[in-house]
Amino acid sequence: MGRRSRSSAEGVTNNPPKRTRRRYNLRRTASRMKRDRLLGGDQDGRRTVVSDEDFREKNVALEEVKLGSALSIESVDTLKEKNQKDHHTDEFEEDFTVVRRGQAFSLKIKFDRNVDKDQDIIAIKFSYGARPLESKGTLVRLRVDLVDGVETLEGWLIKVEDLKDDTLTVNITASADTMIGKYELLYETKLKNSDKDFTKQDLDTYICVLFNPWCKEDIVYMDNEAERFEYVLNDTGRIWIGSARSHFGRPWNFGQFESPVLEVALGLLDKGELADSGRGSAVSIIRCLSALTNSMDDEGLLEGKWASEYPKGSVKPWEWTGSVAIIEKYHETGKPVQYGQCWVFSGVFTTLLRCLGIPTRSVTTFDSAHDTDCSMTIDKHYNPDGEPLDDLDDSTWNFHVWNESYFRRLDLPDGYDGWQAHDATPQEASEGVMRCGPAPMKAIKEGHVYLNFDTAFIFSEVNGDKCEWEVHSDGSMTICSIDKYSVGHNISTKAVGSGDRHDLTLDYKYADGSPEERKVLEFVNKFSTERKKNVYKKEQKRELEFELILPETEIGHDLNVGVKVKNISSEDRKVKVRLTCASTFYTGVTGKKVKGEMTEVAIEGGAEKDVMLSISQEEYVEAMNPEANFKLTAVCRVVETDHMFATSEPFSLKKPSLAIDAPEKICSSVDTVASIRFKNTSGLKLHNCVFNVEGSYLTKARPYNYRKVVHPDDEISIDVVMHPRRLGERTLLATFSSDELTEVEGEITVYVVSKSEWEEKEKNGAGDEGEINMDTTDAGGANSGAGDEGGANTGAGEGGANSSAGDEGGANSGAGEQGETTSSN
């Protein structure tokens, strides 16, 4: 049912504007109907029942009217190009204008006759949501002051910029705390001292208002221009993965300005039934989107899966190169996208929040603890022979990725503004919903675990003590040792303005072992569920110190691992050392045991000895998962005192490299080929190989599958056609994965110039700008290099296909216009 209208006999509403899209979003109709059914059907005795359509039909503020000789609007120009450039929203691809709150934007309105300042009254109404009402702040009526030029209303401002004959240009500033989202513009005109001459028009005009980090009055304001660019405008970045000793920044395409990211971000707020009054609050929006980014509640955007096997045809977490393809798939199907893990959840969450204007970054903690019982400690267990009892343990993830957003906390006492940690990966429920945060970084560092939201959980992820327990044959347990340095290492994010790692560890915690850190932990222990046990008083006197010896070895080579044991007592000691190596998932969950040995050594007082374990390639390959992650555990028992001490640490093997070749400069809207090459130095036969390639405004995300087995020392390549749509610096991202090997990464940056600049260069004979060669030599970290890595293939063809070479060449089996791969022995 449409909106009602009235007109005089000579009215002009017989041919209303064509409606090109849905006029408003019926946000909560489906959920409300579902709840009504659960309550037993009709609820007319419980509340006034009226549908959103009927509400709008009966709302006189929304009706369309044409009576008498009042002004009638012929057209409205939202000056999209100018406004979006001024508001740093010019890269959005929407068919409506996107602006930021707290900053002026312009409208140009053309009437059916000249405007008379003395007789005409003009007002513009901003209608928000399915049930706009002035009393609720969801209908804002701004009267244009044609005489004095300026009018204000509850933080909103409208100002006459220019009036010439029948054309009026106004500047409008939305309140710096107004609700973000789409507003429909409605128009009223009337004649002074007349009740018979007025119009109400709806010309299908929409403005979308976002948070504004450039506005001092907005809660998300950042005063550093470089940080604003990095955390709001930068559409590519890095997300750190690996282990505490060996890590790298995985390239990620955030793509926050691409379609349909904005539509999906706003749609998730609707799906989460976030009240209109909460849509000006960064806290409320983050709480809502944290829950809806995962699929655990209300069928959200992305489904998580941590397993050794994945359904055929699904996208494995490590195959994603960015957020846009995930959001596009959700937009197409309306169903959770399969599958993600923590860095994928974080990347998508960064995209959604940057899109809405909230400064956001992805943050990685290595050796991140998962405290399941609010004890604020992490418990590990061993049998009397020193073998790990993984089933009893709290988990410590090799790494975990969450997010931080920058804003003022109006809901907390003074002093907690700035970066706020939050997490969309489903781990533990917060107020009954699978979400986490936002928690102030200052509260995490100071141990103020009683503050909202989920500060205690995040505190334990970065700053808990690891308690090692011996489980006796009768099931009783003895505390062996407490490791105060094992959790929360190398907390990382991408540096502002570069691809380097920026360390945040001391922003989250005082230095491990420092008096300040011990004081914080003593305070936090008061809130522990196990505070009465006071394990710190039960800890055994420490007789040994030890340091694990971990390899820096590429896949395909034998390993030597071990432990350096130091006797810190003054007496000689015999020590039984059990070394156990097992494959592990990045979540810390143990996979298959690789090898274990028990060795007894004699160590003089104050001396140290290395105890080593040799592992052949054949031994570890049988147990290795595609991530090539392992964990070494060392358990030492002093024979003379029967005291047990233990430690463990994950490590990863180095992987082969990706090399990407492309011109340094490319021309806008002209196809240009990039070559991506992989040489298999792993010593493994690789099956079901796939390249995944994506570049913001260069090429859509898509896979390039390879049917044949890739043997050791084979080299395969693909050609990718880039068709740049935006000027400036752009990044092409690529990954390679197979059943046996994942997390082979690469990226290359190209500079897109306009056709006129390109033609001028050609005219002046500047010649080819040359190629860039990016060779990913360090576990996915991109290093630039020239060198003779093997020439790039030049065959373009449809979808950038190359002809096959050698015996292994095979056609690409992927869908769509996916390129063919090339191989050689």
C-alpha positions in Angstrom: 0.0 0.0 0.0 1.5 3.4 -1.0 1.6 6.6 0.9 -1.6 8.6 0.6 -1.8 11.9 -1.3 -4.2 14.8 -1.7 -4.4 17.4 -4.5 -6.5 20.2 -5.7 -8.3 19.9 -9.0 -5.4 21.6 -10.8 -2.9 19.5 -8.8 0.3 18.2 -10.3 0.5 14.8 -8.6 -1.2 12.9 -11.4 2.2 11.8 -12.6 4.3 11.2 -9.5 8.0 10.5 -9.8 8.9 6.9 -10.8 9.9 4.8 -7.8 13.2 3.1 -8.7 13.8 1.3 -5.5 12.1 0.2 -2.2 11.0 3.3 -0.5 11.8 2.3 3.1 13.0 -0.7 5.0 10.4 -2.7 7.0 13.0 -3.5 9.6 11.4 -5.5 12.2 8.3 -6.9 10.6 9.4 -10.5 10.2 10.9 -10.7 13.7 7.9 -9.1 15.3 5.6 -11.6 13.6 7.7 -14.5 14.7 7.6 -13.3 18.3 3.8 -12.8 18.1 3.4 -16.4 17.0 5.5 -17.6 19.9 3.2 -15.5 22.2 0.1 -17.2 20.9 -0.9 -15.2 17.8 -2.7 -11.8 17.8 -1.4 -9.4 20.4 -4.1 -6.7 20.1 -4.7 -6.9 23.8 -1.0 -6.6 24.7 -0.1 -3.6 22.5 -1.5 -1.5 19.7 -1.0 -3.6 16.6 -0.3 -1.7 13.4 2.0 -2.7 10.5 4.8 -0.4 9.3 2.8 0.2 6.0 -0.3 1.2 7.9 1.8 3.4 10.2 3.3 5.3 7.3 -0.1 5.5 5.5 -1.7 7.2 8.5 1.2 9.5 9.3 0.2 12.9 7.9 3.8 14.1 8.1 4.6 11.7 5.3 1.6 12.3 3.0 2.0 14.0 -0.4 -0.2 17.1 -1.0 -0.6 19.8 -3.7 -3.0 22.6 -2.8 -3.2 26.1 -4.2 -0.3 28.1 -5.6 2.5 27.2 -3.2 5.9 26.4 -4.6 6.3 23.0 -6.2 9.7 21.4 -6.6 10.7 20.2 -10.0 14.0 18.6 -9.2 16.6 18.2 -6.4 20.3 17.8 -7.1 22.2 16.2 -4.1 25.5 17.4 -5.7 26.9 13.9 -5.2 30.3 14.5 -6.6 31.1 17.6 -4.7 29.6 16.5 -1.4 31.3 13.1 -1.4 34.6 14.6 -2.2 34.3 17.0 0.7 33.1 14.3 3.0 35.8 11.7 2.1 33.2 9.4 0.8 33.9 9.8 -3.0 34.9 6.1 -3.4 31.5 4.7 -2.4 29.7 3.1 -5.4 26.1 3.8 -4.2 23.3 5.4 -6.3 22.6 7.8 -3.4 24.8 10.5 -1.8 26.9 9.5 1.2 27.9 12.2 3.7 29.2 12.4 7.3 27.5 13.8 10.3 28.6 17.1 11.8 29.8 18.5 8.4 27.9 20.6 5.9 26.6 19.2 2.6 24.7 21.0 -0.2 21.4 20.5 -2.0 20.3 22.4 -5.1 16.5 22.7 -5.4 14.7 23.9 -8.5 11.1 25.1 -8.2 8.3 25.7 -10.7 8.5 29.5 -10.3 10.7 32.1 -8.7 11.0 32.0 -4.9 9.5 35.0 -3.1 11.4 35.6 0.2 8.5 37.5 1.7 5.7 35.0 0.9 7.2 31.5 0.5 7.9 29.1 3.3 10.1 26.1 2.6 11.0 23.1 4.8 13.0 20.0 4.3 12.2 16.9 6.3 14.7 14.0 7.0 12.8 10.8 7.5 14.6 7.9 9.2 13.5 4.3 9.5 10.2 2.5 9.1 8.3 4.6 11.6 9.5 8.2 11.5 8.2 10.5 14.2 9.3 14.0 15.4 8.8 12.9 19.0 11.2 10.1 18.6 13.9 12.1 16.7 13.4 10.1 13.6 11.7 12.9 11.6 13.7 16.1 11.5 12.0 19.1 10.0 14.3 21.9 9.0 12.8 25.2 8.0 14.7 27.3 5.4 15.1 30.8 6.7 14.9 32.8 3.5 15.4 36.1 5.3 18.2 35.6 7.9 19.6 32.6 6.1 20.3 30.2 9.0 18.1 27.9 11.0 19.1 25.4 13.7 17.2 22.5 15.3 18.6 20.1 18.0 22.1 20.2 16.6 21.0 20.2 12.9 21.7 23.3 10.8 20.4 24.6 7.5 21.8 27.6 5.8 20.9 29.4 2.5 24.0 29.3 0.3 22.4 30.8 -2.8 19.0 31.9 -4.0 18.6 32.9 -7.6 15.2 33.1 -9.2 13.7 29.6 -9.1 16.8 27.8 -7.8 17.8 27.5 -4.1 21.0 26.0 -2.8 21.2 25.2 0.9 23.9 23.8 3.2 22.8 21.3 5.7 24.7 19.9 8.7 23.4 16.8 10.4 23.9 16.7 14.2 27.3 15.3 15.2 25.5 12.6 17.3 22.6 11.8 14.9 21.7 8.3 13.9 23.8 6.9 11.0 22.1 5.4 8.0 19.8 6.3 5.1 17.5 9.3 5.4 14.6 10.0 2.9 14.2 13.6 2.1 10.7 15.1 2.0 9.8 18.7 1.1 7.1 21.1 2.3 6.2 24.5 0.9 3.4 26.9 1.8 2.4 30.6 1.5 2.5 32.8 4.5 -0.9 33.5 6.2 -2.6 30.9 4.1 -3.9 27.4 5.1 -5.0 26.6 1.5 -1.7 26.9 -0.3 0.8 24.2 0.6 2.6 21.2 -0.9 4.2 18.1 0.5 6.4 16.3 -1.9 8.5 13.2 -2.0 11.0 13.1 -4.9 12.7 9.8 -4.0 15.8 11.6 -2.7 18.1 9.8 -0.2 21.1 10.8 1.8 23.1 8.3 3.8 24.8 9.8 6.9 27.9 8.1 8.5 30.2 8.7 11.5 32.7 11.5 11.0 36.3 11.1 12.3 37.1 14.6 10.9 34.5 16.3 13.1 35.6 17.2 16.7 32.1 16.9 18.0 31.7 13.3 16.8 32.6 10.6 19.3 34.9 8.9 16.6 37.0 12.0 16.0 40.7 11.4 15.4 43.0 14.4 15.3 45.8 12.7 13.3 45.3 12.8 9.5 47.6 9.9 8.8 45.7 7.7 11.3 42.4 8.8 9.8 43.6 7.7 6.4 44.9 4.4 7.7 41.9 3.4 9.9 39.0 4.8 7.9 40.0 5.3 4.2 42.7 2.6 3.6 41.0 -0.2 1.8 43.9 -2.7 2.0 46.0 -3.8 4.9 47.8 -6.6 6.7 46.6 -9.0 9.3 49.3 -10.7 11.3 49.3 -14.5 11.6 51.9 -17.2 12.5 53.5 -17.8 15.9 55.3 -15.6 18.5 58.7 -16.4 17.0 57.7 -16.5 13.3 54.9 -14.3 12.1 54.0 -12.1 9.1 51.4 -9.7 7.9 48.9 -11.4 5.6 47.6 -9.0 2.9 43.9 -8.4 3.1 41.5 -6.4 0.9 39.1 -4.6 3.2 37.2 -2.9 0.2 35.0 -0.9 2.5 33.8 1.4 -0.2 32.8 -1.3 -2.7 29.2 -2.3 -3.3 27.3 -3.9 -1.6 29.3 -3.3 1.7 27.4 -0.3 2.9 24.0 -1.9 2.1 25.0 -5.0 4.0 26.4 -3.1 7.0 23.2 -1.2 7.4 21.1 -4.3 6.7 22.8 -6.1 9.6 21.8 -3.4 12.0 18.2 -4.0 10.8 18.6 -7.7 11.2 20.0 -7.2 14.7 17.0 -5.0 15.5 19.2 -2.2 16.8 16.8 0.5 17.9 16.9 3.8 16.1 18.0 5.5 19.3 21.1 3.3 19.3 22.3 4.0 15.8 24.2 7.1 16.8 26.3 5.1 19.3 29.5 3.4 18.3 29.1 1.1 21.3 25.7 -0.1 20.3 26.6 -0.5 16.7 29.7 -2.5 17.5 27.8 -4.8 19.9 25.2 -5.4 17.2 27.7 -6.1 14.4 30.0 -8.2 16.6 27.1 -10.6 16.9 25.9 -10.4 13.3 29.3 -10.8 11.7 29.3 -14.4 12.9 26.4 -16.9 12.3 25.9 -18.2 15.8 22.9 -15.9 16.5 20.2 -14.9 13.9 22.0 -16.4 10.9 24.7 -13.7 10.6 27.2 -13.0 7.9 30.0 -15.6 8.3 30.1 -19.2 9.5 33.2 -20.3 11.4 34.8 -23.7 11.0 37.9 -25.1 12.7 38.4 -28.6 11.3 40.8 -30.8 9.4 38.2 -31.6 6.7 35.9 -29.2 4.8 32.8 -29.9 2.6 33.5 -30.2 -1.1 32.8 -26.9 -2.9 33.1 -24.7 0.2 35.7 -22.0 0.6 38.3 -22.8 3.2 39.2 -19.9 5.6 42.7 -19.5 4.2 41.4 -19.2 0.6 39.8 -15.7 1.2 41.9 -12.7 0.2 39.6 -10.1 1.4 36.1 -9.1 2.7 34.3 -8.0 -0.4 33.7 -11.5 -1.9 32.3 -12.7 1.4 29.9 -9.8 1.8 28.8 -10.1 -1.9 28.0 -13.7 -1.3 26.0 -13.0 1.8 24.2 -10.2 -0.1 23.3 -12.6 -2.9 22.1 -15.5 -0.8 21.0 -14.0 2.6 22.7 -17.0 4.3 25.9 -17.3 6.3 28.9 -17.6 4.1 31.2 -20.7 4.6 33.8 -20.6 6.1 35.9 -18.2 8.3 38.4 -18.3 11.1 39.5 -15.5 13.4 41.5 -13.4 10.9 38.6 -13.6 8.4 36.1 -12.5 11.0 38.4 -9.6 12.0 38.9 -8.6 8.3 35.2 -8.5 7.6 34.5 -6.6 10.9 37.1 -4.0 10.0 35.5 -3.6 6.6 32.0 -3.1 8.1 33.1 -0.5 10.7 35.4 1.4 8.4 32.5 1.6 5.9 30.3 3.2 8.6 33.1 5.7 9.5 34.4 4.2 12.7 38.2 4.1 12.8 39.0 0.4 13.1 42.0 -1.9 12.8 42.7 -5.7 13.0 44.9 -6.7 16.0 46.7 -10.0 16.6 47.8 -11.5 19.9 50.3 -14.4 19.8 49.9 -17.0 22.5 46.4 -15.8 23.1 44.7 -17.6 26.0 41.1 -18.7 26.2 39.9 -18.7 29.8 36.7 -20.7 29.9 35.9 -20.5 33.6 36.8 -16.8 34.5 39.6 -18.0 36.7 42.0 -15.5 35.1 44.6 -18.3 34.8 45.3 -20.8 32.0 45.6 -24.5 33.2 47.8 -27.2 31.5 47.9 -30.8 32.7 50.4 -33.7 32.5 50.5 -37.3 33.6 53.3 -38.6 35.9 55.3 -39.6 32.8 55.3 -36.0 31.5 52.9 -36.6 28.6 50.4 -33.8 27.9 46.8 -34.3 28.8 45.3 -32.0 26.2 41.7 -32.9 27.0 41.9 -31.2 30.4 43.5 -28.0 29.2 42.4 -24.5 28.7 43.4 -23.6 25.1 46.1 -21.1 24.1 45.9 -20.1 20.5 49.1 -19.7 18.5 47.5 -16.4 17.5 44.1 -14.8 17.7 42.9 -11.8 15.7 40.3 -9.3 17.0 39.6 -5.6 16.4 40.0 -2.2 17.9 38.0 0.9 17.2 38.7 4.4 18.3 36.0 6.5 20.0 35.0 8.2 23.2 33.2 6.1 25.8 30.3 8.2 27.0 28.9 5.1 28.8 31.9 4.9 31.2 33.6 7.2 33.7 36.2 9.6 32.3 39.5 8.2 31.3 38.5 5.3 29.1 38.3 7.0 25.7 40.5 5.9 22.8 41.1 2.4 21.4 38.4 -0.2 22.3 39.0 -3.9 21.8 36.2 -6.1 20.4 35.8 -9.4 18.7 33.4 -11.0 16.1 34.9 -14.5 16.3 32.4 -16.7 18.2 34.1 -17.8 21.4 32.1 -17.1 24.5 28.6 -15.6 24.9 28.3 -12.0 26.1 24.9 -11.3 27.7 23.6 -14.4 26.0 24.8 -13.5 22.5 28.0 -14.6 20.8 29.9 -11.3 20.7 32.7 -9.6 22.6 33.4 -6.0 23.6 34.0 -3.2 23.2 36.5 -3.0 26.1 38.7 0.0 26.7 42.4 -0.8 26.3 43.2 1.2 29.4 40.8 -1.0 31.4 42.5 -4.1 30.1 45.9 -2.8 31.0 45.0 -1.7 34.5 42.9 -4.8 35.2 39.6 -3.0 35.6 37.8 -6.2 34.6 34.5 -5.0 36.1 33.9 -2.5 33.3 31.8 -3.0 30.2 32.1 -4.9 27.9 33.9 -8.3 28.4 37.0 -6.7 29.7 37.8 -9.7 31.9 37.7 -12.1 29.0 40.0 -10.0 26.9 42.3 -9.4 29.9 42.8 -13.1 30.3 43.6 -13.5 26.6 46.6 -11.2 26.9 47.7 -11.3 30.5 46.9 -14.6 32.3 49.4 -16.8 34.1 49.8 -20.4 32.8 49.5 -23.0 35.6 51.1 -26.4 35.0 49.5 -29.3 36.9 50.6 -32.9 37.5 47.7 -35.3 37.4 48.4 -38.3 39.7 47.2 -41.8 39.1 44.3 -41.4 41.5 43.2 -38.2 39.7 44.5 -35.7 42.3 46.5 -32.8 41.1 49.6 -30.9 42.2 50.6 -27.5 41.0 54.1 -27.8 39.4 54.9 -24.4 38.2 53.4 -21.1 37.2 54.6 -19.4 34.0 54.1 -15.7 34.2 55.5 -15.0 30.7 53.6 -17.3 28.4 50.5 -15.4 27.4 50.0 -12.4 25.2 53.1 -11.8 23.1 53.9 -9.5 20.2 50.5 -7.9 20.0 50.5 -6.6 16.4 48.7 -4.4 13.9 49.7 -2.8 10.7 51.8 0.4 11.1 50.3 3.7 9.9 51.5 4.5 6.4 53.5 1.3 5.8 53.3 -2.5 5.7 55.4 -2.8 8.8 54.3 -4.3 12.1 53.3 -1.9 14.9 53.7 -3.5 18.4 50.8 -2.8 20.8 51.9 -5.2 23.6 52.7 -2.4 26.2 49.3 -0.8 25.4 47.6 -3.9 26.6 49.8 -4.9 29.6 52.7 -3.8 31.7 56.0 -5.6 30.9 55.8 -9.3 32.0 57.2 -9.8 35.4 57.3 -6.1 36.2 56.1 -4.8 39.6 53.2 -3.0 37.9 52.1 -6.2 36.1 52.2 -8.2 39.3 50.2 -5.5 41.1 47.5 -5.7 38.3 47.3 -9.5 38.4 47.0 -9.4 42.2 44.1 -7.0 41.9 42.4 -9.1 39.1 42.8 -12.3 41.2 40.1 -10.8 43.5 37.6 -11.3 40.7 38.7 -14.9 39.8 36.3 -17.8 40.3 39.3 -19.7 41.8 40.5 -16.9 44.1 40.0 -19.0 47.2 42.5 -21.7 46.0 45.3 -19.2 45.7 47.5 -21.4 43.5 50.4 -18.9 43.9 51.0 -20.1 47.5 51.1 -23.8 46.3 53.8 -23.4 43.7 56.9 -25.5 44.1 60.3 -24.0 44.6 61.8 -23.6 41.2 65.0 -25.6 40.6 65.3 -25.5 36.8 65.1 -22.9 34.1 64.6 -24.0 30.5 64.3 -22.5 27.0 62.9 -24.4 24.0 65.0 -24.8 21.0 62.8 -24.4 17.9 63.7 -24.7 14.2 63.7 -22.1 11.5 63.3 -24.7 8.8 61.5 -24.9 5.5 59.0 -27.6 4.8 60.8 -30.6 3.2 63.9 -30.6 5.5 64.6 -32.7 8.7 64.0 -31.0 12.0 66.1 -30.6 15.2 64.1 -29.4 18.3 65.0 -29.5 21.9 65.3 -27.7 25.3 68.1 -26.0 27.1 67.9 -27.0 30.7 69.7 -25.0 33.4 70.1 -26.2 37.0 69.7 -23.1 39.1 70.3 -24.9 42.4 73.8 -25.2 43.9 73.6 -29.0 44.0 74.0 -31.5 41.1 70.8 -32.9 39.7 69.6 -35.7 37.6 66.8 -34.6 35.3 64.4 -36.8 33.3 63.4 -34.8 30.2 60.5 -35.8 28.0 60.2 -34.0 24.7 57.0 -34.4 22.7 56.3 -33.0 19.3 52.8 -32.9 17.8 51.0 -31.2 15.0 48.6 -28.6 16.1 46.0 -26.3 14.8 46.5 -22.5 15.2 43.9 -22.6 17.9 46.3 -24.7 20.1 44.3 -27.9 19.7 46.7 -30.8 19.3 46.5 -32.9 16.1 48.6 -36.0 15.7 51.7 -36.9 17.7 54.9 -36.8 15.7 57.5 -38.1 18.1 58.4 -38.3 21.7 61.5 -39.3 23.7 62.5 -39.6 27.4 66.1 -38.7 28.2 67.9 -38.6 31.6 70.7 -36.1 32.0 73.0 -35.1 34.9 73.5 -31.4 35.3 75.9 -29.8 37.7 74.8 -27.0 40.0 74.6 -23.8 38.0 75.3 -25.6 34.7 73.0 -26.1 31.6 72.6 -28.8 29.0 70.8 -29.1 25.6 68.5 -32.1 25.1 67.7 -32.5 21.5 65.1 -34.5 19.5 65.7 -35.3 15.8 62.7 -35.6 13.5 63.0 -36.7 9.9 60.8 -35.2 7.1 59.1 -38.6 6.7 58.1 -38.6 10.4 56.5 -35.1 10.5 54.9 -35.1 7.1 52.6 -37.9 8.1 51.2 -35.8 11.0 51.5 -32.3 9.4 48.4 -30.3 8.7 48.2 -27.8 5.8 49.1 -25.0 8.2 52.5 -26.7 9.0 52.0 -25.9 12.7 53.6 -27.9 15.4 54.0 -27.8 19.2 57.0 -28.8 21.2 56.4 -29.8 24.9 59.2 -30.3 27.4 58.5 -31.8 30.8 61.4 -32.1 33.2 61.4 -34.1 36.5 64.1 -33.7 39.1 65.0 -37.2 40.3 66.2 -36.1 43.7 63.2 -34.0 44.7 60.5 -35.5 42.3 59.5 -32.0 41.3 58.1 -31.6 37.8 58.4 -28.6 35.6 56.9 -28.1 32.1 56.7 -25.7 29.2 55.4 -25.8 25.6 55.5 -23.6 22.6 54.1 -23.7 19.0 56.2 -23.3 15.9 55.7 -23.2 12.1 57.8 -24.4 9.2 58.6 -21.9 6.5 56.7 -22.2 3.2 57.5 -21.7 -0.5 57.1 -18.3 -2.1 54.8 -16.5 -4.5 56.1 -14.1 -7.1 54.0 -11.5 -8.8 55.0 -9.5 -11.8 53.2 -6.4 -13.1 53.9 -3.0 -14.6 54.7 -0.3 -12.0 52.1 2.1 -13.6 49.0 1.1 -15.4 46.2 3.0 -17.2 42.7 3.4 -15.9 40.0 1.3 -17.7 42.7 -0.5 -19.8 43.3 -4.3 -19.4 46.7 -5.0 -18.0 48.2 -8.5 -17.2 49.8 -9.5 -13.9 51.7 -12.8 -13.7 51.6 -14.9 -10.5 54.1 -17.8 -10.1 54.5 -20.5 -7.6 57.5 -22.9 -7.3 57.0 -26.0 -5.2 60.0 -26.2 -2.9 58.1 -28.1 -0.2 59.1 -31.6 -1.3 55.5 -32.6 -1.2 53.1 -33.6 -4.0 50.3 -31.0 -3.9 46.7 -31.8 -4.8 43.6 -29.6 -5.6 45.7 -26.5 -5.9 44.1 -23.1 -6.2 45.3 -19.5 -6.6 42.9 -16.9 -5.1 43.3 -13.3 -6.5 41.7 -10.0 -5.6 42.4 -6.3 -6.0 40.3 -3.4 -4.9 39.1 -1.7 -8.1 41.5 -3.8 -10.1 39.8 -7.2 -10.3 37.0 -9.1 -8.5 38.0 -11.8 -6.1 38.0 -15.2 -7.8 39.8 -18.6 -7.7 42.1 -20.0 -10.4 42.0 -23.8 -10.0 44.7 -26.2 -11.1 43.7 -29.8 -11.9 47.0 -31.6 -12.0 49.2 -32.7 -9.2 52.1 -30.3 -8.5 55.2 -32.3 -8.0 58.3 -31.2 -6.0 60.2 -28.5 -7.9 57.4 -27.8 -10.4 56.6 -24.2 -11.2 53.1 -23.1 -12.2 51.8 -19.7 -13.1 48.6 -17.8 -13.9 48.0 -14.5 -15.8 45.4 -12.2 -14.2 43.8 -9.4 -16.1 43.5 -6.2 -14.1 40.9 -3.6 -15.3 41.5 -0.6 -13.0 38.4 1.5 -12.2 40.0 4.1 -9.8 43.1 6.2 -9.9 46.0 6.1 -7.5 47.8 3.4 -5.6 46.1 0.0 -5.7 47.1 -3.4 -4.4 46.7 -6.9 -6.0 46.6 -9.7 -3.5 47.1 -13.4 -4.2 47.2 -16.7 -2.2 48.1 -20.2 -3.1 46.7 -23.3 -1.3 46.3 -27.0 -1.7 45.2 -30.0 0.4 48.7 -30.3 1.8 49.8 -26.6 2.1 48.2 -23.3 2.9 49.1 -19.6 3.7 51.3 -19.0 0.7 50.8 -15.3 0.2 51.8 -12.4 -2.1 50.9 -8.9 -3.0 52.0 -6.2 -5.4 51.2 -2.5 -5.5 50.6 -0.7 -8.8 49.8 3.0 -9.6 46.8 3.7 -11.8 47.0 6.8 -13.9 44.3 8.5 -16.1 44.1 7.9 -19.8 45.1 11.5 -20.5 48.2 11.1 -18.3 49.0 7.8 -20.0 48.6 9.2 -23.5 50.8 12.2 -22.5 53.5 9.8 -21.4 53.2 7.8 -24.6 53.3 11.0 -26.6 56.5 12.1 -24.8 58.1 8.7 -25.5 58.5 7.9 -21.8 58.5 4.2 -22.6 57.5 1.4 -20.5 57.6 2.1 -16.7 59.1 -1.4 -16.3 57.8 -4.3 -14.2 57.7 -4.8 -10.5 58.6 -8.3 -9.3 57.2 -9.2 -5.8 58.7 -12.4 -4.5 57.1 -13.6 -1.3 60.1 -15.3 0.3 59.4 -15.1 4.0 56.3 -17.1 4.9 54.0 -14.8 3.0 55.7 -11.5 3.7 56.1 -9.6 0.4 59.7 -8.6 -0.5 60.4 -6.5 -3.6 63.1 -7.9 -5.9 64.2 -7.7 -9.5 66.4 -10.7 -10.2 65.8 -13.4 -12.7 63.0 -15.3 -11.1 61.8 -16.6 -14.4 60.0 -14.5 -17.0 56.4 -13.7 -16.7 54.0 -15.3 -19.2 52.7 -12.8 -21.7 49.6 -14.5 -23.1 46.6 -12.5 -22.2 43.6 -14.3 -23.6 40.2 -14.3 -22.0 40.5 -14.0 -18.2 44.3 -13.8 -18.5 44.7 -17.5 -19.6 48.2 -18.8 -20.5 49.0 -21.7 -22.8 50.3 -24.8 -20.9 54.0 -25.8 -21.0 55.6 -29.0 -20.0 54.0 -32.3 -19.0 52.0 -30.9 -16.1 50.0 -28.2 -17.9 46.3 -28.5 -17.4 43.2 -26.5 -18.0 41.7 -24.6 -15.2 38.7 -26.3 -13.7 37.1 -23.3 -11.9 33.8 -21.7 -12.8 33.4 -18.5 -14.8 36.2 -16.8 -16.7 38.9 -18.2 -14.6 42.4 -18.3 -16.2 44.3 -21.4 -17.1 47.5 -22.3 -15.2 50.9 -23.0 -16.6 53.5 -25.5 -15.3 57.0 -26.6 -16.0 59.4 -29.2 -14.6 
